[in-house]
Amino acid sequence: QDIRTLFLEMDKDANNEISYKEFVSSIRGEMSANRKSIIKIVFDVIDKDGDGIITMTDIGSCFNPKNHPDVKSGRISVTNLTNDFFESFGTVTETGYLRLPQFMDYFANIAAFDDDLKFSEMMKLVW
């Protein structure tokens, strides 16, 4: 019975399947207000025309992979990090653009288990 209750809680769309997104959403918990604020600030910086939509081009013009700790340590190249970064947006959009809720989902998923201080520092480094 406990497993069924857990399953029903995780199956947000009630289709009798737990998608990857539903699973991650269930285990990561809610983002803190501080983290949401940081993501909103970054979104607003990227959204230069203020229309509430950012494209991959917009993101690329603001993203600074050279400051990422894995690049600085030599674990990954700027090119590989950039490619991985843009590929990972496929989890929240298929259209090539994002609105704030999708941008929030993206960062909620990729940094779900970082503490707020580490998350904040990383955002400052790459944006």
N, C-alpha and C positions, 0 to 999 in steps of 0.2 A: 504494500500500500504506500509506503514512503517513497519508493521509486516512482510510482505512478503520479503521486503528488508533485514530486520534483520535475518529472517530465511535463506535466501540464503547466507548471509555472514557467518552464523554459520555452515551451511551444507558444510563443507570443501570438502567432497568426492562426493558431488552432487548426493546422493542417495535418496534424498527427505526425509531423516530422520536426526535428530540431535542426535548423540550418546552422552553418558555421557562425553567421552573424548573431543568431539567437543565442547560441552557446557562449560565444565570447561576451556578448552583452550581459548574460546572466552571471558569469563568473567575475567580470571586471568591476561590477558595481557602478554607481553613479560618480561622475566626475565632480571634483570640488568646484566651488564657485571661483576660486582663484585660477584654476586651470582653464575653466570656461572663459574667464576674462582674458587670459593670455591668448587663447585661440581667437577670440573675437578681435582683439587688437591686431594680431597678425593678419587675419582676414581683411580687416579694414585697410591695412597698409597695402595689401596686394590689390584690393579692389579700388584702384585709383580713380575710376570714373563714378564710383558710388552707386552702381546699378544693382548691387547685391549678387552679382554673378562674377566668378573668376574663372579664367580659362587656364589651360596648361601653360600657355604662353605667358600669361600674367604671373603665374607661379614661378616659372622659369626665370623671369626677369628679376625676381626678388630672392629666390633661394640661393644661399651661399654655401655650397658643399665644402669649400676649402677649409672652413672652420670646424667641420664635424670632427669629433675626437678620433673616429676610426680612420679618417683621411690623414689627420695629423700624425697618427701613430704608424701609418703605413699599412694598416690592415686591409684597406680597400682604396682603390684609386678614385679620383674625383669622377671620372667617367662612369665607373661601375656603380658608385653610390648614386649618382644622378639617374642612371638608368633604372636602378632598383627603386628609387624614390618615385619616379613617374609610373613605373609598372604597378606599384602598390596602390595607386589611386583607382585602379580597376575594381577594387573591392567596394567603392562607394559611388562610382559613376561609370557609365558606358558612353556618355555623351561628349566627354572632353571638357566639360565645365562643371563647376560646383557652386552651390549656394551654401550659406553658413551652416545649416544642419548637416549637410554632407561633409563639410570640412571638419565640423565637430566630431562626427562619427569616425572619420579617418584618424584623427589624433586620439580619440578615445580608444580605438583599436590598436594602433601601433605602439602606444606608450601606456598601455593599461596598467602595467605593473611597476612603472617608475614612480618614485615618490614625487611630490609636487616641486620640491627644490631642484631635483635632477631634471625634471621636465622643463621647468622655467629656464634653467641654465642652458639646456640644449636648444630651446626655442630662440634664446638670445644669440646663440652662436651661429645658427644657420639662417636666421632671418635678419 
